[in-house]
Amino acid sequence: MLFRSLVLSLLLAAYLHTIINRSRSIEAEVSLRTNELRLTNELLRDSEDRIRVITNSLPALIAYVDRNLIYRFANQRYREIGVDPETLIGKSVADVRRGQSFETVRPYFERAANGERLSFEITADDGNGGLRYSALDCTPDIVDGVRRGFYLLGRDITAEREAELEVQRTNGLLRESEDRIRIITN
């Protein structure tokens, strides 16, 4: 009986020793993985911060729209057109661009959401009685054949369009003047 008790005590001690060693091993593994996760999260935060700085520094509106035409990202340049970018996140394009504005971009955005890369120009009221001209580029986000949405890059080309219109107007006046001079000299 004493021998049996001694054997059971030794077996129990060996079992506890194994459990303690395994527990220490698991704790070390958890600590290692936690540190790896912390470092990965720091790298991810740094990367997100860098991307945010870059997108906010570019002279363009930048957004990400998912396949359901919901805004998921918008850079700070939206403030320049009177839109708080944080208010766009989670809203549908239809809610943000109401009426004719939505109907203008809808076919393009639907094509982009379906995987087509495209560029187009739109004209919109600038809120001051004038027009704002924009060039938009949509780049699909496709991962492993799955269409997830598209990246949107918008540039204000109002000054360029107004200059082109002024050149056209000036050329028209020049042609009229040439025609008058021809009439007078004939």
C-alpha positions in Angstrom: 0.0 0.0 0.0 2.8 2.4 0.8 4.5 1.5 -2.4 1.3 2.1 -4.4 0.9 5.4 -2.7 4.5 6.3 -3.4 4.1 5.4 -7.1 0.8 7.4 -7.3 2.6 10.4 -5.7 5.5 10.1 -8.2 3.1 9.9 -11.1 1.1 12.8 -9.9 4.3 14.9 -9.4 5.4 14.0 -12.9 2.0 14.9 -14.3 2.0 18.2 -12.5 5.5 18.9 -13.7 4.4 18.3 -17.3 1.4 20.5 -16.8 3.5 23.3 -15.3 6.0 23.0 -18.2 3.3 23.0 -20.8 1.6 26.0 -19.1 4.9 27.9 -19.2 5.4 27.0 -22.8 1.9 28.2 -23.7 2.4 31.4 -21.8 5.7 32.0 -23.7 3.9 31.3 -27.0 1.0 33.6 -26.1 3.5 36.3 -25.1 5.4 35.9 -28.3 2.2 36.0 -30.4 0.9 39.0 -28.4 4.2 40.9 -29.2 4.0 39.9 -32.8 0.4 41.1 -32.9 1.3 44.4 -31.2 4.1 45.0 -33.7 1.9 44.1 -36.6 -0.8 46.5 -35.3 1.8 49.3 -35.0 3.0 48.7 -38.5 -0.6 48.7 -39.8 -1.3 52.0 -37.9 1.9 53.5 -39.3 0.9 52.4 -42.8 -2.6 53.8 -42.4 -1.2 57.1 -41.1 1.2 57.3 -44.1 -1.6 56.6 -46.6 -3.8 59.2 -44.9 -1.0 61.8 -45.1 -0.4 61.0 -48.7 -4.0 61.0 -49.7 -4.7 64.3 -47.8 -1.6 65.9 -49.4 -2.6 65.2 -53.0 -4.5 67.9 -54.8 -7.4 65.7 -55.5 -10.5 64.2 -54.0 -9.8 60.5 -53.2 -12.5 58.1 -52.0 -13.1 54.4 -51.9 -16.6 53.2 -52.8 -17.6 49.6 -52.2 -19.5 47.4 -54.7 -22.8 48.5 -53.2 -21.9 52.1 -53.9 -21.3 52.9 -50.2 -18.5 55.4 -49.3 -15.8 53.6 -47.2 -13.1 56.2 -47.3 -12.8 59.9 -48.2 -9.7 62.1 -47.9 -9.7 65.6 -46.3 -9.8 67.3 -49.6 -13.5 66.9 -49.6 -13.6 69.8 -47.1 -12.5 72.1 -50.0 -15.9 71.5 -51.6 -17.8 71.9 -48.4 -18.1 68.2 -47.4 -16.9 66.7 -44.2 -15.3 63.4 -45.3 -16.3 61.7 -42.0 -19.9 62.2 -42.9 -19.5 60.3 -46.2 -18.3 57.1 -44.6 -21.1 54.5 -44.6 -23.4 56.5 -46.8 -24.5 55.5 -50.2 -23.6 57.5 -53.3 -27.3 58.1 -53.9 -27.7 59.7 -50.5 -24.7 61.9 -50.9 -25.2 62.9 -54.5 -29.0 63.5 -54.7 -31.1 63.9 -57.8 -29.4 64.9 -61.1 -26.0 64.7 -59.6 -26.4 61.0 -58.7 -28.0 60.2 -62.1 -25.0 61.8 -63.8 -22.4 59.6 -62.0 -24.5 56.5 -61.5 -23.8 54.7 -64.8 -20.1 55.4 -64.4 -20.0 54.3 -60.8 -21.9 51.1 -61.5 -19.5 50.2 -64.3 -16.6 50.8 -62.0 -18.2 48.7 -59.3 -18.5 46.0 -61.9 -14.8 46.0 -62.6 -14.3 48.5 -65.4 -11.6 51.1 -65.2 -12.7 54.4 -66.5 -12.3 58.2 -66.7 -14.9 60.8 -67.3 -15.8 64.4 -66.7 -18.8 65.9 -65.0 -20.1 69.4 -64.6 -21.9 70.5 -61.4 -23.3 73.7 -59.9 -20.6 75.3 -57.7 -23.1 76.8 -55.3 -22.3 80.3 -56.3 -24.2 80.5 -59.6 -21.3 79.1 -61.6 -20.2 75.7 -62.8 -17.5 73.4 -61.4 -15.9 71.0 -63.9 -14.3 67.7 -62.5 -12.3 64.9 -64.1 -13.0 61.6 -62.3 -11.0 58.4 -62.5 -12.4 55.1 -61.2 -10.0 52.2 -60.6 -11.7 48.9 -59.7 -10.6 47.0 -56.5 -10.6 43.3 -57.5 -9.0 40.7 -55.3 -8.9 37.0 -56.3 -11.5 37.8 -59.0 -13.9 39.3 -56.5 -15.1 42.9 -57.3 -15.0 44.7 -54.0 -15.5 48.3 -55.1 -13.4 51.0 -56.7 -11.0 53.9 -55.9 -12.2 57.3 -57.0 -9.9 60.1 -57.9 -11.5 63.5 -58.6 -9.7 66.6 -59.9 -11.1 70.1 -60.3 -10.5 71.1 -63.9 -12.7 74.2 -63.7 -9.8 76.7 -64.5 -8.7 74.6 -67.5 -12.3 74.3 -68.9 -12.9 78.0 -68.3 -9.6 78.8 -70.2 -10.7 76.5 -73.0 -14.1 78.2 -73.2 -12.4 81.6 -73.2 -10.1 80.6 -76.1 -13.1 79.3 -78.0 -15.0 82.6 -77.3 -11.9 84.6 -78.4 -11.5 82.5 -81.5 -15.1 83.1 -82.4 -14.6 86.9 -82.0 -11.5 86.7 -84.1 -13.3 84.9 -86.9 -16.1 87.4 -86.7 -13.6 90.3 -86.9 -11.8 88.6 -89.9 -15.2 88.1 -91.6 -16.0 91.9 -91.1 -12.6 92.9 -92.4 -13.1 90.7 -95.4 -16.4 92.3 -96.1 -15.0 95.8 -95.7 -12.0 95.2 -97.9 -13.9 93.5 -100.7 
